Amino acid sequence: MSVHLVLFLAFGAVAVAGAINLLAQTHPINSALSLIAVMAALAGEYLLLGAEFVAAVQVIVYAGAIMVLFVFTIMLLNAGVEEHTQGSRVAVMFGIPGMLLGSLLVAWVLLRHSGTEAVAAGALPGSPTTIGPLLFHEFLLPFEITSILILVAIMGAVVLASKPPSAPVPPRKGD
Amino acid sequence: MVPLSYYLVLSGILFACGVTGFLIKRNIITIFMSIELMLNGVNLSFVAFAAHWHALAGQVFVFFVMVVAAAEAAVGLAIIIAVYRTRETLNVDQVNLLKL
């Protein structure tokens, strides 16, 4: 068993355990922390695949920025333990065995009929010096469009999260 | 050396966990986190295919997915705050009217 396989299995185990813990926890803050564990483990997987820059961005943007936003919202709204409501019995009876069967089938097909050749670890240079030219030459237009998307998202978030006009706070000029 | 299919199976497991969380969770924030989990599973398969086919463009796509996820998180959490302000609940079962 090579070192790469051992590392893959270790990071994969952490990721799957975190994902299952996300489902098992009832308090959203615990779910958020296990999601951070999943993202950190995935950054390790990206490093194994030679995608150094993606791994760094995963930690900084996903585990850092986006999850901080989530944790802030959970704290701001004072979210408590999830209230359990009764779901559909038929969905549980047929859904869980069906999902298990489907995932087993997909896993069997993937393991049997595809990807017999191994992915060489670090075979592809994913450092910023190789990603940068690609991002600023070939993908320049999508890159610029995403900046507009981010701008629209910022304005939308400000508009949506600002106080409604009927709030007791008197409206200020420019609101 | 790790076969490509192992990465794809891991990515599928994460995506399936995300779908399950989306369906069984009742807290709107946890449902939102399940969506992020699904996006992460897809990102892993993007990077694995990029390494497999020696196509660096796959890694650039991961950035675009992350940008869209960030925009989605910002707008989605703002919507959650607006919903909480009018309904005072985070349970999706109690958010069942379009209008107050």
Contacts between the chains, C-beta under 8 A, distances in Angstrom:
chain1	res1	chain2	res2	distance
A	2	B	1	6.0
A	4	B	1	6.1
A	4	B	2	5.5
A	5	B	1	7.3
A	5	B	2	5.5
A	8	B	2	4.6
A	8	B	6	6.5
A	8	B	7	7.8
A	12	B	6	7.7
A	12	B	10	4.8
A	15	B	10	6.7
A	15	B	14	6.3
A	16	B	10	7.3
A	16	B	13	5.6
A	16	B	14	7.3
A	16	B	17	7.6
A	19	B	13	7.2
A	19	B	14	5.5
A	19	B	17	3.8
A	19	B	18	7.5
A	19	B	37	6.0
A	20	B	17	6.5
A	22	B	17	7.0
A	22	B	21	6.1
A	22	B	30	7.6
A	22	B	33	6.6
A	22	B	34	7.3
A	22	B	37	6.6
A	23	B	17	6.3
A	23	B	20	6.0
A	23	B	21	5.0
A	23	B	24	7.0
A	23	B	25	7.5
A	28	B	27	5.4
A	28	B	29	4.7
A	28	B	30	5.2
A	28	B	33	7.6
A	31	B	30	5.0
A	31	B	33	5.7
A	32	B	29	7.9
A	32	B	33	6.3
A	35	B	33	5.2
A	35	B	36	6.5
A	35	B	37	6.4
A	38	B	14	7.1
A	38	B	37	6.6
A	38	B	40	6.5
A	39	B	40	6.3
A	42	B	40	5.7
A	42	B	43	7.3
A	42	B	44	5.9
A	45	B	7	7.4
A	45	B	10	7.5
A	45	B	44	6.2
A	45	B	47	7.7
A	46	B	44	7.8
A	46	B	47	5.5
A	48	B	2	7.2
A	49	B	7	7.5
A	49	B	47	5.2
A	49	B	48	6.2
A	49	B	50	7.7
A	49	B	51	4.5
A	50	B	51	6.0
A	51	B	47	5.0
A	51	B	50	7.2
A	51	B	51	7.2
A	51	B	59	5.3
A	51	B	62	7.7
A	53	B	59	7.2
A	54	B	43	7.9
A	54	B	47	5.9
A	54	B	59	5.3
A	54	B	62	5.3
A	54	B	63	7.6
A	57	B	62	8.0
A	57	B	63	6.7
A	57	B	66	6.5
A	58	B	43	7.8
A	58	B	66	7.7
A	61	B	66	5.5
A	61	B	70	6.5
A	62	B	36	7.8
A	62	B	40	7.3
A	62	B	66	6.5
A	62	B	69	7.4
A	65	B	70	6.8
A	66	B	36	6.9
A	66	B	69	6.6
A	66	B	70	5.8
A	66	B	73	4.9
A	69	B	73	5.5
A	69	B	74	6.8
A	69	B	77	5.9
A	70	B	29	6.9
A	70	B	32	7.5
A	70	B	33	6.4
A	70	B	73	7.1
A	70	B	77	7.1
A	73	B	29	6.4
A	73	B	77	4.7
A	73	B	80	6.4
A	73	B	81	6.7
A	74	B	29	5.9
A	76	B	81	7.1
A	77	B	29	7.6
A	77	B	80	7.3
A	77	B	81	6.9
A	77	B	84	5.1
A	77	B	90	6.5
A	79	B	27	6.7
A	79	B	29	6.0
A	79	B	90	5.5
A	82	B	25	7.1
A	82	B	26	5.5
A	82	B	27	4.5
A	82	B	30	6.9
A	82	B	91	7.7
A	83	B	26	6.5
A	83	B	91	5.4
A	84	B	26	7.0
A	85	B	26	5.7
A	85	B	91	7.2
A	85	B	93	4.9
A	87	B	24	7.0
A	91	B	23	7.9
A	95	B	23	7.8
A	99	B	16	6.8
A	99	B	20	7.1
A	103	B	12	6.7
A	103	B	13	7.4
A	103	B	16	5.4
A	106	B	9	8.0
A	106	B	12	5.9
A	107	B	9	5.0
A	107	B	12	6.9
A	110	B	5	4.4
A	110	B	8	5.1
A	110	B	9	5.6
A	110	B	12	7.5
A	111	B	5	5.1
A	111	B	6	8.0
A	111	B	9	6.8
A	114	B	4	7.1
A	114	B	5	5.6
A	114	B	8	7.7
A	115	B	3	5.0
A	115	B	4	3.3
A	115	B	5	3.8
A	115	B	6	7.9
A	115	B	8	6.9
A	115	B	52	7.2
A	116	B	3	6.9
A	117	B	3	7.5
A	117	B	4	7.5
A	118	B	1	3.5
A	118	B	2	6.1
A	118	B	3	5.1
A	118	B	4	7.5
A	119	B	1	7.2
A	119	B	2	5.9
A	119	B	3	7.0
A	119	B	4	5.2
A	119	B	7	6.9
A	119	B	48	6.5
A	119	B	51	5.0
A	119	B	52	5.3
A	120	B	1	6.5
A	120	B	51	7.6
A	121	B	1	7.1
A	121	B	2	7.3
A	123	B	51	6.5
A	123	B	54	7.4
A	124	B	50	6.5
A	124	B	51	4.9
A	124	B	54	5.9
A	124	B	56	6.7
A	125	B	56	7.9
A	126	B	50	7.9
A	126	B	56	7.2
A	126	B	59	5.5
A	130	B	56	6.3
A	131	B	56	6.9
A	131	B	59	6.2
A	131	B	60	6.7
A	134	B	56	5.7
A	134	B	57	6.8
A	134	B	60	5.5
A	135	B	60	5.7
A	135	B	63	7.1
A	138	B	57	7.4
A	138	B	60	8.0
A	139	B	57	7.6
A	139	B	60	5.3
A	142	B	64	6.3
A	146	B	64	6.3
A	146	B	67	4.5
A	146	B	68	7.7
A	149	B	67	6.8
A	149	B	68	7.2
A	149	B	71	5.4
A	150	B	67	6.6
A	150	B	70	7.2
A	150	B	71	5.8
A	152	B	71	7.7
A	153	B	70	7.6
A	153	B	71	3.6
A	153	B	72	7.7
A	153	B	74	5.0
A	153	B	75	5.3
A	154	B	74	6.7
A	156	B	74	7.6
A	156	B	75	4.9
A	156	B	78	6.9
A	157	B	74	4.3
A	157	B	75	5.5
A	157	B	77	7.4
A	157	B	78	4.0
A	158	B	78	7.7
A	159	B	78	7.9
A	160	B	75	6.9
A	160	B	78	3.8
A	160	B	79	5.7
A	160	B	81	7.3
A	160	B	82	5.1
A	161	B	77	7.9
A	161	B	78	4.0
A	161	B	81	4.8
A	161	B	82	6.6
A	164	B	82	8.0
A	164	B	85	7.2
